[in-house]
Amino acid sequence: MTFPVFLAALAFAWPLLGAAVVMSLNTPRSREVAVWMAGGGCLLAAAVFLFPATGAAATGWDDDPVQRAGRVMLAFGLLLTVLEANTIPNRFLRGLPHISTALAGLACVTPDPIVGLGILEASLAYGVFVVSRPAGQAMAGWALLRTGSVGMFLVLAGLLLPAGQAASGLLLACGVVMLAGLTPFGQPWREENDTLLFLPFAGAALLLSMRLRPHGGEAFDTALIAAGLASVWLTACAGRSHDGLRMFRTFPSALALIAVGAKADVAALLFLSGWCLAGGSRSERSWAARTLACFPPGAPFVGCLLLLSMMSDWSWFFTVLTLAGILCAVVRAVPAQGEGHAVWPQDAAGRVACVVLVVTGFLVPLAMMLGAF
């Protein structure tokens, strides 16, 4: 086994090790150790991106640079989740984000998308078991499992049909949209424990959608763009109310699916970074709202520029429609008063997120010029 392959294997196993360590500790020490374990996972994921395993296809690893960079974003999403989480007395909930991130990374690395879907289903089943264990949570757990499983079955049905047909593309797109939790098609996830499962789960679904594109064909691309635009405009029309801000959480996911349909994978990666670092339950915080609103110079802003440049070659009508939806969502979703004007976050998680997003926004175009993507 070569060192890059060993490094990749360690990067995938590290979150599982972190889950075991965090679940075995007493409650007061668990958060501090979880932060260190998540930080180590970020370093390992970045090292795998910089030093990929050679001959990865022959050894069963996926060596696509966008997929590797996406797993870096999943690792940083875990770090932000741990930083923001208060002391969790339930040891299963403490380990859930680590296990969800580990399984999401494994789902993205499998060459066969069907195997990746099976791993995601296992992640969903375990997460539902953990979330629905407390008394009175059985119905919420059933809703999570039902919506996620329907999305899985739709994707599998599309994969069973011949490649390139309109029916297979539409089934694949509907399944991906439900797995990504896109408003209003997916599960209305709660702001509490569901996010510990859903953040890496939806990120892995976005990464897997890039691998489904050759099978889905033109119908898959068109359906993703249509669903993404519908979600963007619904978010733009929601306004600044509490429900509007809840819907604003999936704004980067909608743009990421549009980017996948437009074959702008690097733009989808930048939107994925916005989802992992500022999505989930963080949209009501000022720094998260500004990030999700694609303010410069962060990664979502650069992703918008790349997306619009790619879409202009595909359709000027959809380009203008997308730009208008983004501008309306930005104007209506960012708080008009109070702490919404704060640029630099006051909490440690927000500072880490903003730094990583700005660095990503600068480094990804540079990496594109150097031929890394």
C-alpha positions as CSV (number, residue, x, y, z in Angstrom):
1,M,0.0,0.0,0.0
2,T,1.4,3.4,-1.0
3,F,1.5,6.3,1.3
4,P,-1.2,8.3,-0.6
5,V,-3.6,5.4,-0.4
6,F,-2.9,4.9,3.3
7,L,-3.5,8.6,3.8
8,A,-6.8,8.4,2.0
9,A,-7.9,5.4,4.0
10,L,-6.9,7.2,7.2
11,A,-8.9,10.3,6.2
12,F,-12.0,8.2,5.8
13,A,-11.5,6.2,9.0
14,W,-10.6,9.3,11.1
15,P,-14.2,10.5,11.7
16,L,-15.2,7.1,12.8
17,L,-12.3,7.1,15.3
18,G,-13.4,10.5,16.4
19,A,-16.9,9.3,17.0
20,A,-15.7,6.4,19.1
21,V,-13.5,8.7,21.2
22,V,-16.1,11.3,21.7
23,M,-18.8,8.8,22.6
24,S,-16.5,7.1,25.2
25,L,-15.7,10.4,27.1
26,N,-17.6,12.0,29.8
27,T,-19.8,15.0,28.8
28,P,-17.6,18.0,30.0
29,R,-14.6,16.9,28.0
30,S,-16.3,15.6,24.9
31,R,-16.7,18.9,23.0
32,E,-13.0,19.9,23.4
33,V,-11.8,16.4,22.1
34,A,-14.4,16.5,19.3
35,V,-13.0,19.9,18.1
36,W,-9.5,18.5,18.0
37,M,-10.6,15.3,16.2
38,A,-12.6,17.3,13.7
39,G,-9.6,19.6,13.1
40,G,-7.4,16.6,12.5
41,G,-9.9,15.3,9.9
42,C,-9.7,18.7,8.1
43,L,-6.0,18.4,7.9
44,L,-6.2,14.8,6.6
45,A,-8.8,15.7,4.0
46,A,-6.7,18.7,2.8
47,A,-3.6,16.4,2.6
48,V,-5.5,13.9,0.5
49,F,-6.5,16.7,-1.9
50,L,-2.9,17.8,-2.3
51,F,-1.5,14.3,-2.5
52,P,-4.0,12.1,-4.3
53,A,-3.7,8.4,-4.5
54,T,-2.1,7.4,-7.9
55,G,-3.9,4.8,-9.8
56,A,-7.0,5.4,-7.8
57,A,-9.4,3.9,-10.3
58,A,-7.5,0.6,-10.2
59,T,-7.5,0.4,-6.4
60,G,-11.2,1.3,-6.1
61,W,-10.9,5.0,-5.1
62,D,-12.4,7.9,-6.9
63,D,-9.7,10.4,-7.8
64,D,-11.8,13.2,-9.2
65,P,-10.4,16.5,-7.9
66,V,-13.8,18.1,-7.4
67,Q,-14.9,15.1,-5.3
68,R,-11.7,15.3,-3.2
69,A,-12.2,19.0,-2.7
70,G,-15.8,18.3,-1.8
71,R,-14.7,15.9,1.0
72,V,-12.5,18.7,2.3
73,M,-15.7,20.8,2.6
74,L,-17.5,18.0,4.4
75,A,-14.6,17.8,6.9
76,F,-14.8,21.6,7.6
77,G,-18.6,21.3,7.9
78,L,-18.0,18.8,10.7
79,L,-15.6,21.1,12.4
80,L,-18.1,24.0,12.3
81,T,-20.9,21.7,13.6
82,V,-18.7,20.7,16.6
83,L,-17.6,24.2,17.3
84,E,-21.2,25.5,17.4
85,A,-22.6,22.6,19.3
86,N,-23.0,23.1,23.1
87,T,-22.4,20.2,25.5
88,I,-24.5,17.3,24.3
89,P,-25.4,14.9,27.2
90,N,-26.5,12.1,24.8
91,R,-23.4,10.2,23.7
92,F,-25.1,8.9,20.5
93,L,-25.9,12.5,19.4
94,R,-22.3,13.5,20.2
95,G,-21.0,10.9,17.7
96,L,-23.7,11.4,15.1
97,P,-22.0,14.2,13.0
98,H,-18.7,12.3,13.0
99,I,-20.3,9.1,11.8
100,S,-22.5,10.9,9.2
101,T,-19.4,12.7,7.8
102,A,-17.5,9.5,7.6
103,L,-20.2,7.7,5.7
104,A,-20.8,10.7,3.5
105,G,-17.1,10.7,2.5
106,L,-17.2,6.9,1.8
107,A,-20.3,7.4,-0.3
108,C,-18.5,9.9,-2.5
109,V,-15.4,7.9,-3.0
110,T,-17.0,4.7,-4.3
111,P,-16.7,4.4,-8.1
112,D,-20.2,2.9,-8.4
113,P,-23.0,5.4,-7.5
114,I,-25.3,2.6,-6.4
115,V,-22.8,1.6,-3.7
116,G,-22.6,5.2,-2.7
117,L,-26.4,5.4,-2.4
118,G,-26.4,2.3,-0.2
119,I,-23.9,3.9,2.1
120,L,-26.0,7.0,2.3
121,E,-29.0,4.9,3.2
122,A,-27.1,3.3,6.0
123,S,-26.1,6.8,7.2
124,L,-29.7,7.8,7.1
125,A,-30.9,4.7,9.0
126,Y,-28.4,5.2,11.8
127,G,-29.1,8.9,12.0
128,V,-32.9,8.3,12.3
129,F,-32.2,5.7,15.0
130,V,-30.2,8.2,17.0
131,V,-32.5,11.2,16.4
132,S,-35.7,9.3,17.2
133,R,-34.5,7.5,20.3
134,P,-35.9,10.1,22.8
135,A,-39.5,9.7,23.8
136,G,-41.9,11.4,21.4
137,Q,-39.6,11.5,18.4
138,A,-40.8,8.4,16.5
139,M,-42.9,10.4,14.1
140,A,-40.1,12.8,13.3
141,G,-37.7,9.9,12.7
142,W,-40.3,8.3,10.4
143,A,-40.6,11.5,8.4
144,L,-36.8,11.7,8.0
145,L,-36.6,8.0,6.9
146,R,-39.6,8.2,4.6
147,T,-38.4,11.3,2.7
148,G,-34.8,10.1,2.3
149,S,-35.8,6.6,1.3
150,V,-38.2,7.9,-1.4
151,G,-35.3,9.9,-2.8
152,M,-33.1,6.9,-2.8
153,F,-35.6,4.7,-4.6
154,L,-36.2,7.4,-7.2
155,V,-32.5,7.5,-7.9
156,L,-32.2,3.7,-8.1
157,A,-35.2,3.6,-10.4
158,G,-33.5,6.0,-12.7
159,L,-30.3,4.1,-12.7
160,L,-32.2,0.9,-13.6
161,L,-33.6,2.5,-16.8
162,P,-31.4,2.8,-19.9
163,A,-29.0,5.7,-19.8
164,G,-29.9,8.9,-21.6
165,Q,-33.6,8.5,-21.6
166,A,-35.9,11.3,-20.5
167,A,-37.6,9.1,-17.9
168,S,-34.3,8.0,-16.3
169,G,-33.1,11.6,-16.2
170,L,-36.3,12.9,-14.5
171,L,-36.3,10.1,-11.9
172,L,-32.6,10.8,-11.1
173,A,-33.2,14.5,-10.8
174,C,-36.3,14.1,-8.6
175,G,-34.4,11.7,-6.3
176,V,-31.4,14.0,-6.0
177,V,-33.6,17.0,-5.3
178,M,-35.3,15.2,-2.4
179,L,-32.0,13.9,-1.0
180,A,-30.6,17.4,-1.0
181,G,-33.6,18.6,0.9
182,L,-34.3,21.4,-1.6
183,T,-37.1,23.7,-0.7
184,P,-40.0,23.0,-1.2
185,F,-39.4,19.5,-2.6
186,G,-37.4,17.9,0.3
187,Q,-37.9,17.3,4.0
188,P,-38.4,20.5,6.1
189,W,-35.5,19.7,8.4
190,R,-35.6,21.0,11.9
191,E,-33.0,23.3,13.4
192,E,-32.0,21.0,16.2
193,N,-30.7,17.4,16.1
194,D,-31.7,16.7,12.4
195,T,-28.9,19.0,11.2
196,L,-26.2,16.8,12.8
197,L,-27.3,14.2,10.2
198,F,-28.5,16.3,7.3
199,L,-25.5,18.6,6.8
200,P,-23.1,15.9,5.5
201,F,-25.9,13.8,4.0
202,A,-27.1,16.6,1.7
203,G,-23.5,17.5,0.8
204,A,-22.8,13.9,-0.2
205,A,-26.0,13.9,-2.3
206,L,-24.8,17.0,-4.2
207,L,-21.4,15.4,-4.9
208,L,-23.1,12.1,-6.0
209,S,-25.3,14.1,-8.4
210,M,-22.2,15.0,-10.5
211,R,-21.5,11.2,-11.0
212,L,-25.1,10.6,-12.1
213,R,-25.0,13.1,-14.9
214,P,-23.7,10.7,-17.6
215,H,-26.6,8.3,-17.0
216,G,-29.3,11.0,-16.7
217,G,-28.4,12.9,-19.9
218,E,-30.0,16.2,-21.0
219,A,-33.2,15.6,-19.1
220,F,-31.3,15.2,-15.8
221,D,-29.5,18.5,-16.4
222,T,-32.6,20.4,-17.4
223,A,-34.6,19.1,-14.5
224,L,-31.9,20.0,-12.0
225,I,-31.8,23.6,-13.4
226,A,-35.6,23.9,-13.3
227,A,-35.8,22.6,-9.7
228,G,-32.9,24.9,-8.6
229,L,-34.5,27.9,-10.2
230,A,-37.9,27.2,-8.6
231,S,-36.2,27.0,-5.2
232,V,-34.2,30.1,-5.7
233,W,-37.3,32.1,-6.7
234,L,-39.3,30.7,-3.8
235,T,-36.6,31.8,-1.5
236,A,-36.5,35.2,-3.1
237,C,-40.3,35.6,-2.6
238,A,-40.2,34.4,1.0
239,G,-38.9,37.7,2.5
240,R,-37.3,38.4,5.8
241,S,-39.7,36.5,8.0
242,H,-38.7,33.6,10.2
243,D,-40.0,31.0,7.8
244,G,-38.2,32.9,5.0
245,L,-34.9,32.6,6.8
246,R,-35.5,28.9,7.3
247,M,-36.1,28.4,3.6
248,F,-32.9,30.5,2.9
249,R,-30.9,27.7,4.4
250,T,-31.2,25.6,1.2
251,F,-30.2,28.6,-1.1
252,P,-26.7,27.3,-1.7
253,S,-28.0,23.8,-2.4
254,A,-30.3,25.2,-5.0
255,L,-27.5,27.1,-6.7
256,A,-25.3,24.0,-6.5
257,L,-27.9,21.9,-8.3
258,I,-28.2,24.5,-11.0
259,A,-24.4,24.4,-11.3
260,V,-24.5,20.6,-11.7
261,G,-27.1,20.9,-14.4
262,A,-25.0,23.5,-16.2
263,K,-21.9,21.3,-15.9
264,A,-20.2,23.9,-13.8
265,D,-18.7,21.4,-11.2
266,V,-16.3,23.9,-9.7
267,A,-19.1,26.4,-9.1
268,A,-21.1,23.6,-7.5
269,L,-18.1,22.9,-5.2
270,L,-18.0,26.6,-4.1
271,F,-21.7,26.5,-3.3
272,L,-21.2,23.3,-1.4
273,S,-18.6,25.0,0.7
274,G,-21.3,27.7,1.5
275,W,-23.7,24.9,2.5
276,C,-21.3,23.1,4.7
277,L,-19.9,26.2,6.4
278,A,-22.9,28.5,6.5
279,G,-25.9,26.3,5.8
280,G,-27.8,24.0,8.1
281,S,-29.2,25.8,11.1
282,R,-26.8,28.8,10.8
283,S,-28.8,31.0,8.4
284,E,-30.3,33.2,11.2
285,R,-26.8,34.4,12.2
286,S,-25.6,37.6,10.6
287,W,-22.3,36.1,9.2
288,A,-24.1,33.1,7.8
289,A,-26.8,35.2,6.2
290,R,-24.2,37.4,4.5
291,T,-22.3,34.3,3.3
292,L,-25.3,32.5,2.0
293,A,-26.3,35.7,0.2
294,C,-23.2,35.4,-1.9
295,F,-21.5,38.5,-0.7
296,P,-17.9,39.0,-2.0
297,P,-15.2,37.9,-1.6
298,G,-16.3,34.5,-0.3
299,A,-16.7,31.2,-2.1
300,P,-20.4,31.5,-3.0
301,F,-19.8,34.8,-4.7
302,V,-17.0,33.3,-6.8
303,G,-19.3,30.4,-7.5
304,C,-22.0,32.8,-8.8
305,L,-19.5,34.3,-11.2
306,L,-18.4,30.9,-12.5
307,L,-22.0,29.7,-12.8
308,L,-23.3,32.7,-14.7
309,S,-20.3,32.5,-17.1
310,M,-21.1,28.8,-17.8
311,M,-24.8,29.3,-18.1
312,S,-24.3,32.2,-20.6
313,D,-22.9,29.6,-23.1
314,W,-26.0,27.4,-22.5
315,S,-28.9,29.8,-22.4
316,W,-29.1,33.5,-21.9
317,F,-32.7,33.3,-20.8
318,F,-31.9,31.0,-17.9
319,T,-28.8,33.1,-17.1
320,V,-30.9,36.2,-16.7
321,L,-33.5,34.3,-14.7
322,T,-30.9,32.9,-12.4
323,L,-29.2,36.3,-11.9
324,A,-32.5,38.0,-11.1
325,G,-33.4,35.3,-8.6
326,I,-30.0,35.6,-6.9
327,L,-30.3,39.3,-6.6
328,C,-33.9,39.2,-5.3
329,A,-32.9,36.5,-2.7
330,V,-29.9,38.6,-1.6
331,V,-32.0,41.8,-1.1
332,R,-34.9,40.1,0.7
333,A,-33.1,37.5,2.8
334,V,-30.4,39.5,4.5
335,P,-31.6,41.2,7.7
336,A,-32.2,44.9,7.2
337,Q,-31.3,46.1,10.7
338,G,-29.5,45.1,13.8
339,E,-26.6,42.7,13.7
340,G,-27.1,41.9,10.1
341,H,-24.6,44.6,9.2
342,A,-21.8,43.0,11.2
343,V,-19.1,41.8,8.8
344,W,-16.7,40.0,11.2
345,P,-18.4,37.3,13.4
346,Q,-18.2,37.4,17.2
347,D,-18.1,33.6,17.7
348,A,-15.2,31.2,16.9
349,A,-17.2,29.1,14.5
350,G,-18.2,32.1,12.5
351,R,-14.6,33.3,12.2
352,V,-13.4,29.9,11.1
353,A,-16.2,29.7,8.5
354,C,-15.6,33.2,7.1
355,V,-11.8,32.6,6.8
356,V,-12.2,29.3,5.1
357,L,-14.8,30.6,2.7
358,V,-12.7,33.6,1.7
359,V,-9.5,31.5,1.3
360,T,-11.5,29.0,-0.8
361,G,-12.9,31.8,-2.9
362,F,-9.4,33.0,-3.7
363,L,-7.7,29.6,-4.0
364,V,-10.2,27.8,-6.3
365,P,-9.8,30.2,-9.2
366,L,-6.0,30.0,-8.8
367,A,-6.2,26.2,-8.8
368,M,-8.3,26.3,-12.0
369,M,-5.6,28.4,-13.7
370,L,-3.0,26.0,-12.6
371,G,-5.0,23.0,-13.9
372,A,-5.9,21.4,-10.6
373,F,-9.6,21.1,-11.7
